[in-house]
Amino acid sequence: MLFVHYPKCSTCKKAMSWLNDHNIEFDQRHIVEDNPTVDELRLWHKMSDLPLRRFFNTSGMLYRDLGLKDKLPSMTEDEMYELLATDGMLVKRPLLVLDDTVLVGFKEAEWQAMIG
């Protein structure tokens, strides 16, 4: 599985600790140094069964600076994918990419149910 995270993010740190505490092996990827591509985002969005808006880091400074709260409703999915692929700080984190699903954000109960 692939753990996509921002090392300074407290939620990402909690998620990584949870994975380590449960002896779960994973590959790591720094979301800013190696930002998800448009193709990856399309695939992960499809695998997640979540609305695309859930992939945006709505609490991030960049999200607010760009005024995305007001802009997203009128954007197409293609425009949203392109925007997300421009900067890892726009992407909700952490992401846990499994063989057949993607978990967005860290909710311990959800992660427990999916990976045990």
Summary of the structure (lengths in Angstrom):
residues: 116
radius of gyration: 13.8
end to end distance: 13.5
largest distance: 43.0
contacts: 323
relative contact order: 0.24
helix: 50%
strand: 14%
